[in-house]
Amino acid sequence: MHRIYLDNAATSFPKAPGISDRIRRYLDEEVVNLYRTDSPLEEMVFSSVDNLRAMIAGLYGCPYHETIAFTANVTEALNAVIKNFVRKGSKVITSSNEHNSVMRPLNQCGADIIKLPSDKEGFICYDSLSSVISPDICAIIVNAASNVTGAVQDLGPMAEEARKYHIPLIIDAAQATPIVPIDMMKLNAAAICFTGHKGLLGPQGTGGMILRRDIAESFAPLVTGGTGSESDWEDVPHYLPDRLTAGTENVTGLVGLEWAVSYVKENIGRIREKERKAFERLYTGLERINGIQIKGPSPEKERTAVVSIVSDKMDIADIAASLSSRYGIETRVGLHCSPSAHKAIGTFPTGTLRISPGAFTTDDEIDSALSALKEILG
């Protein structure tokens, strides 16, 4: 059975062309421990990781790249940033669209959480922002694009209020990158957290945080230890980016991510256009199937290719199981680690069936999924 992968919001597949060969070459020929091996290869691998930092900085409009710290995933990055700003009783403004990678650390910290409501399409309602903003807010945290509805948020109102009250703005860019442009300097964001294995087409186990320089210089990392620098000093190093990372990094993954980001950078226009056309074909086809309701923004609004559906004819878990077992079509069903978002759009506690085409999804794959849904629903 031919595999049809339509779960790119969870992780991208296929990955960037040539990435497996690049990783294999590193593992077969180039393995070193960065900053800890006296070898000509160390300089070469350092250049790859440093180039990755520079490309990530450019992607987010950051004028410096030494304030970028790589992590195992965007969840680790969000935890590190949140736990630098939030203490028990701290007031935090966020939205009803946030992923558990934001909500769980906030609850773990004992934060006083103020959720801005969202409409039925998943867009933040900013009417109440002016009434809850105040100088004692310790952080504003928002995801740039929903992993449930695909709604792309207007970050301007959040950024404006954050700047006015000198409140750190933290952006979860997991679902937005690289489809949605995010400019760190224009937004004056304190931190942007990203993942490497979704829209950037890189390997799992990669991600990171981009910190504003004043934040990075005083940042308290979650993990401390050897960095290969300032080894005569038993306190956290002052030097960036060493201050932000400790221990052996996932260099295998970062070498692969450098390859992937290079590909994305060279093909960004084509990728955005490909995903837009795949979404439009999918959305139009779903509208024509009796028994399916689409949850989320209409095509003319700012959104990603993520599409969530429900059905009044059949349980969505059964639909997803049939798609997989009978047709080889892979999707995701449930709450997608975002219960608050589902409450906002009225799909809690059942959730939705999420279909998310990606950079390499073909018209035939979209048509096969639509045909399969028609057959399943009779």
VEXDREN-2710 file (C-alpha; in Angstrom, 1 decimal):
% VEXDREN-2710
k/r/px/py/pz
1/MET/0.0/0.0/0.0
2/HIS/1.4/3.4/-1.0
3/ARG/2.0/5.7/2.0
4/ILE/0.2/9.0/1.8
5/TYR/1.5/11.3/4.5
6/LEU/-0.8/14.2/5.6
7/ASP/0.4/14.9/9.1
8/ASN/3.1/17.6/8.5
9/ALA/1.8/19.6/11.4
10/ALA/3.3/16.8/13.6
11/THR/6.5/16.4/11.7
12/SER/7.4/17.0/8.1
13/PHE/7.8/14.1/5.6
14/PRO/9.6/13.8/3.3
15/LYS/12.5/15.7/4.7
16/ALA/14.7/18.1/2.7
17/PRO/16.2/16.3/-0.4
18/GLY/19.7/14.9/0.3
19/ILE/19.5/15.3/4.1
20/SER/20.0/11.6/4.8
21/ASP/23.2/11.6/2.7
22/ARG/24.5/14.7/4.6
23/ILE/23.9/13.1/8.0
24/ARG/25.4/9.8/6.9
25/ARG/28.5/11.7/5.7
26/TYR/28.9/13.4/9.0
27/LEU/28.5/10.1/10.9
28/ASP/30.8/8.2/8.6
29/GLU/33.5/10.8/8.1
30/GLU/33.2/13.9/10.2
31/VAL/32.2/13.1/13.8
32/VAL/33.9/15.4/16.4
33/ASN/32.8/16.8/19.7
34/LEU/32.6/20.6/19.1
35/TYR/35.1/22.7/21.1
36/ARG/36.6/19.6/22.5
37/THR/38.5/18.0/19.7
38/ASP/41.8/19.2/18.1
39/SER/41.1/18.3/14.5
40/PRO/40.7/20.0/11.2
41/LEU/37.2/18.5/11.1
42/GLU/36.3/20.4/14.2
43/GLU/36.6/23.7/12.4
44/MET/34.6/22.4/9.5
45/VAL/31.7/21.2/11.7
46/PHE/31.9/24.4/13.7
47/SER/31.4/26.3/10.4
48/SER/28.3/24.2/9.6
49/VAL/26.7/24.9/13.0
50/ASP/27.7/28.6/12.9
51/ASN/26.2/28.9/9.4
52/LEU/23.0/27.3/10.7
53/ARG/22.8/30.0/13.5
54/ALA/23.3/32.7/10.9
55/MET/20.6/31.3/8.6
56/ILE/18.2/31.0/11.6
57/ALA/19.0/34.6/12.6
58/GLY/18.2/35.8/9.1
59/LEU/15.0/33.8/8.9
60/TYR/13.7/35.7/11.9
61/GLY/15.1/39.1/11.3
62/CYS/17.6/38.9/14.1
63/PRO/20.7/41.0/13.6
64/TYR/23.0/38.7/15.6
65/HIS/23.3/35.0/15.7
66/GLU/25.3/34.3/18.9
67/THR/22.0/34.6/21.0
68/ILE/20.6/31.5/19.4
69/ALA/20.6/28.4/21.5
70/PHE/19.8/25.0/20.1
71/THR/17.6/22.6/22.0
72/ALA/16.1/19.1/21.5
73/ASN/12.8/20.6/20.4
74/VAL/10.6/23.7/20.7
75/THR/9.1/22.4/23.9
76/GLU/12.5/22.5/25.7
77/ALA/13.1/26.0/24.3
78/LEU/9.7/27.2/25.6
79/ASN/10.3/25.7/29.0
80/ALA/13.7/27.3/29.3
81/VAL/12.3/30.7/28.3
82/ILE/9.2/30.5/30.4
83/LYS/11.0/29.4/33.5
84/ASN/13.4/32.4/33.2
85/PHE/10.5/34.8/33.4
86/VAL/7.7/33.2/35.4
87/ARG/7.5/32.5/39.1
88/LYS/4.7/31.4/41.4
89/GLY/2.0/34.0/41.3
90/SER/3.4/35.8/38.2
91/LYS/0.8/37.3/35.9
92/VAL/1.1/36.0/32.4
93/ILE/-1.0/37.0/29.3
94/THR/-1.5/34.3/26.8
95/SER/-4.3/33.1/24.5
96/SER/-6.8/30.3/24.3
97/ASN/-4.9/28.8/21.3
98/GLU/-1.8/27.7/23.2
99/HIS/-0.2/24.3/23.0
100/ASN/0.5/22.3/26.2
101/SER/4.2/23.1/25.7
102/VAL/3.2/26.6/27.0
103/MET/0.3/25.8/29.3
104/ARG/2.0/23.0/31.3
105/PRO/5.2/24.9/32.2
106/LEU/3.0/27.9/33.1
107/ASN/0.9/25.8/35.4
108/GLN/4.0/24.0/36.8
109/CYS/5.4/27.5/37.7
110/GLY/2.2/28.4/39.4
111/ALA/1.5/31.4/37.1
112/ASP/-1.6/33.5/37.3
113/ILE/-2.7/32.9/33.7
114/ILE/-4.8/35.4/31.8
115/LYS/-6.1/33.9/28.6
116/LEU/-7.3/36.2/25.8
117/PRO/-10.3/34.5/24.2
118/SER/-10.5/33.4/20.6
119/ASP/-13.3/33.3/18.1
120/LYS/-14.7/30.1/16.5
121/GLU/-12.1/30.3/13.7
122/GLY/-9.2/30.4/16.1
123/PHE/-8.2/34.0/15.9
124/ILE/-7.4/35.9/19.1
125/CYS/-10.0/38.5/20.2
126/TYR/-7.9/41.5/21.2
127/ASP/-10.9/43.5/22.6
128/SER/-10.0/42.6/26.1
129/LEU/-6.3/43.1/25.9
130/SER/-6.3/46.7/27.0
131/SER/-8.3/45.8/30.1
132/VAL/-5.9/43.1/31.3
133/ILE/-2.5/44.6/30.4
134/SER/-0.6/46.3/33.2
135/PRO/3.0/46.9/34.3
136/ASP/2.9/43.9/36.6
137/ILE/2.5/41.4/33.8
138/CYS/5.7/39.4/33.7
139/ALA/5.3/38.0/30.1
140/ILE/3.1/37.8/27.1
141/ILE/3.2/34.4/25.3
142/VAL/1.5/33.6/22.0
143/ASN/1.8/31.1/19.2
144/ALA/2.1/32.6/15.8
145/ALA/0.0/29.9/14.1
146/SER/-2.4/27.3/15.5
147/ASN/-1.6/23.6/15.2
148/VAL/-5.4/23.0/15.4
149/THR/-7.1/25.5/13.1
150/GLY/-4.2/26.9/11.1
151/ALA/-5.1/30.4/12.1
152/VAL/-2.2/32.8/11.8
153/GLN/-2.3/35.4/14.5
154/ASP/-1.8/39.2/14.0
155/LEU/1.1/39.6/16.4
156/GLY/1.0/43.4/16.1
157/PRO/-1.4/44.2/19.0
158/MET/0.5/41.9/21.4
159/ALA/3.8/43.5/20.3
160/GLU/2.5/47.0/20.7
161/GLU/1.2/46.5/24.2
162/ALA/4.3/44.6/25.2
163/ARG/6.5/47.4/24.0
164/LYS/4.4/50.1/25.7
165/TYR/4.6/48.3/29.1
166/HIS/8.1/46.9/28.7
167/ILE/6.8/43.3/29.0
168/PRO/8.8/40.4/27.4
169/LEU/7.0/39.1/24.3
170/ILE/7.6/35.3/23.8
171/ILE/6.6/33.8/20.5
172/ASP/5.9/30.1/19.8
173/ALA/6.8/29.7/16.1
174/ALA/6.5/25.9/15.9
175/GLN/3.7/25.9/13.3
176/ALA/4.4/29.2/11.6
177/THR/7.9/28.7/10.3
178/PRO/8.7/29.1/7.4
179/ILE/5.3/29.9/6.0
180/VAL/4.6/32.9/8.2
181/PRO/7.3/35.7/8.2
182/ILE/8.3/36.7/11.8
183/ASP/10.6/39.7/12.3
184/MET/12.1/39.7/15.8
185/MET/13.3/43.3/15.7
186/LYS/10.0/44.8/14.4
187/LEU/8.1/42.9/17.1
188/ASN/10.7/43.6/19.7
189/ALA/10.3/40.0/20.8
190/ALA/12.2/38.9/23.9
191/ALA/12.3/35.3/22.5
192/ILE/11.2/33.3/19.6
193/CYS/11.1/29.5/20.0
194/PHE/11.2/27.2/16.9
195/THR/11.5/23.6/15.9
196/GLY/13.6/22.1/13.2
197/HIS/11.6/19.0/12.3
198/LYS/8.4/20.6/11.0
199/GLY/8.3/23.4/8.3
200/LEU/12.1/23.6/8.3
201/LEU/12.2/20.0/7.0
202/GLY/15.0/18.9/9.3
203/PRO/15.5/15.9/11.6
204/GLN/13.6/15.4/14.9
205/GLY/15.6/16.3/18.0
206/THR/16.3/19.8/16.8
207/GLY/14.9/23.2/17.7
208/GLY/15.9/26.2/19.6
209/MET/15.3/29.7/21.0
210/ILE/16.4/33.1/19.6
211/LEU/16.9/35.6/22.4
212/ARG/17.1/39.3/22.3
213/ARG/20.6/40.3/23.3
214/ASP/19.7/41.9/26.7
215/ILE/17.8/38.7/27.5
216/ALA/20.5/36.4/26.4
217/GLU/23.2/38.1/28.5
218/SER/21.4/37.5/31.8
219/PHE/19.6/34.3/30.8
220/ALA/19.7/31.5/33.4
221/PRO/19.9/28.2/31.4
222/LEU/18.0/25.1/32.6
223/VAL/21.1/23.0/32.1
224/THR/24.6/24.0/33.0
225/GLY/27.9/22.1/32.6
226/GLY/30.8/21.8/30.3
227/THR/30.9/24.1/27.3
228/GLY/34.5/23.7/26.1
229/SER/35.1/27.4/26.9
230/GLU/36.0/29.3/30.1
231/SER/36.9/25.9/31.7
232/ASP/38.8/27.6/34.5
233/TRP/35.6/29.1/35.7
234/GLU/33.1/27.0/37.7
235/ASP/30.2/29.4/37.2
236/VAL/27.9/29.8/34.1
237/PRO/30.1/31.2/31.2
238/HIS/29.5/34.8/30.2
239/TYR/30.4/34.1/26.6
240/LEU/27.6/33.7/24.0
241/PRO/26.3/31.3/22.8
242/ASP/28.2/29.1/25.3
243/ARG/26.2/30.7/28.1
244/LEU/23.1/29.2/26.7
245/THR/24.2/25.6/26.0
246/ALA/26.0/23.0/28.0
247/GLY/27.2/19.4/27.2
248/THR/27.5/17.8/23.9
249/GLU/25.0/19.2/21.4
250/ASN/23.0/17.1/18.9
251/VAL/25.6/17.9/16.2
252/THR/24.3/15.1/14.0
253/GLY/20.9/16.7/14.0
254/LEU/22.3/20.2/13.6
255/VAL/24.3/19.2/10.6
256/GLY/21.2/17.8/9.1
257/LEU/19.2/20.9/10.0
258/GLU/21.8/23.2/8.4
259/TRP/21.3/21.2/5.2
260/ALA/17.5/21.4/5.5
261/VAL/17.4/25.2/6.3
262/SER/19.7/25.8/3.3
263/TYR/17.2/24.0/1.1
264/VAL/14.2/25.9/2.6
265/LYS/16.0/29.2/2.2
266/GLU/16.7/28.6/-1.5
267/ASN/13.1/27.3/-2.1
268/ILE/11.0/29.4/0.3
269/GLY/8.8/30.9/-2.4
270/ARG/8.1/27.6/-4.1
271/ILE/7.4/25.9/-0.7
272/ARG/4.9/28.6/0.3
273/GLU/3.1/28.4/-3.0
274/LYS/3.0/24.6/-3.0
275/GLU/1.5/24.5/0.5
276/ARG/-1.0/27.2/-0.4
277/LYS/-2.2/25.3/-3.5
278/ALA/-2.4/22.0/-1.6
279/PHE/-4.5/23.6/1.1
280/GLU/-6.9/25.2/-1.4
281/ARG/-7.3/21.9/-3.2
282/LEU/-7.9/20.1/0.1
283/TYR/-10.3/22.8/1.5
284/THR/-12.4/23.0/-1.7
285/GLY/-12.7/19.2/-1.9
286/LEU/-13.7/18.9/1.8
287/GLU/-16.4/21.5/1.4
288/ARG/-18.1/19.2/-1.2
289/ILE/-18.2/16.1/1.0
290/ASN/-21.5/15.6/2.8
291/GLY/-21.1/14.9/6.5
292/ILE/-17.9/16.9/7.0
293/GLN/-17.6/20.3/8.7
294/ILE/-14.3/22.3/8.6
295/LYS/-13.2/24.0/11.8
296/GLY/-11.0/27.0/11.3
297/PRO/-10.5/30.0/9.1
298/SER/-11.9/30.2/5.5
299/PRO/-9.3/30.2/2.7
300/GLU/-9.3/34.0/2.2
301/LYS/-8.0/34.6/5.8
302/GLU/-4.5/34.4/7.1
303/ARG/-3.9/30.7/7.8
304/THR/-1.5/27.8/7.2
305/ALA/-2.3/24.5/5.4
306/VAL/-3.5/22.8/8.6
307/VAL/-7.2/21.8/8.3
308/SER/-9.3/20.3/11.1
309/ILE/-12.6/18.5/10.4
310/VAL/-15.4/16.9/12.3
311/SER/-18.3/14.8/11.1
312/ASP/-21.9/14.3/12.0
313/LYS/-22.0/11.0/10.2
314/MET/-19.2/9.0/11.8
315/ASP/-16.8/9.1/14.7
316/ILE/-13.6/11.0/13.6
317/ALA/-11.4/8.4/15.3
318/ASP/-13.0/5.7/13.1
319/ILE/-12.6/7.9/10.0
320/ALA/-8.8/8.3/10.8
321/ALA/-8.4/4.6/11.5
322/SER/-10.1/3.8/8.1
323/LEU/-8.0/6.3/6.3
324/SER/-4.9/4.6/7.6
325/SER/-5.8/0.9/7.5
326/ARG/-7.7/0.9/4.2
327/TYR/-6.0/3.6/2.2
328/GLY/-2.5/4.2/3.8
329/ILE/-3.4/7.8/4.5
330/GLU/-1.8/9.2/7.7
331/THR/-3.5/12.0/9.6
332/ARG/-3.9/12.8/13.3
333/VAL/-7.1/12.7/15.4
334/GLY/-7.7/14.0/18.9
335/LEU/-6.9/17.2/20.8
336/HIS/-3.4/17.7/19.4
337/CYS/-2.0/18.7/22.8
338/SER/-4.0/21.9/22.6
339/PRO/-7.2/21.4/24.7
340/SER/-7.7/25.1/25.2
341/ALA/-7.8/25.7/21.4
342/HIS/-10.5/23.0/21.1
343/LYS/-12.6/24.5/23.8
344/ALA/-12.4/27.8/21.9
345/ILE/-13.7/26.3/18.6
346/GLY/-16.2/24.0/20.3
347/THR/-14.6/20.6/19.6
348/PHE/-13.6/19.7/23.2
349/PRO/-13.3/16.9/24.4
350/THR/-13.6/14.9/21.2
351/GLY/-11.2/16.9/19.2
352/THR/-10.8/17.0/15.4
353/LEU/-9.3/15.0/12.6
354/ARG/-6.4/17.1/11.4
355/ILE/-5.1/16.9/7.8
356/SER/-1.9/18.8/7.1
357/PRO/-0.3/18.8/3.7
358/GLY/3.3/19.9/3.4
359/ALA/6.0/21.1/1.0
360/PHE/6.0/17.8/-1.0
361/THR/2.3/16.9/-1.0
362/THR/1.1/16.1/-4.5
363/ASP/-2.3/16.8/-6.1
364/ASP/-2.8/13.1/-6.5
365/GLU/-2.3/12.6/-2.7
366/ILE/-4.9/15.3/-1.9
367/ASP/-7.3/13.8/-4.4
368/SER/-6.8/10.3/-3.0
369/ALA/-7.6/11.5/0.5
370/LEU/-10.7/13.3/-0.7
371/SER/-11.8/10.2/-2.6
372/ALA/-11.2/8.0/0.5
373/LEU/-13.2/10.3/2.7
374/LYS/-16.1/10.2/0.3
375/GLU/-16.1/6.4/0.3
376/ILE/-15.7/6.1/4.1
377/LEU/-18.7/8.5/4.7
378/GLY/-20.8/6.8/2.0
END
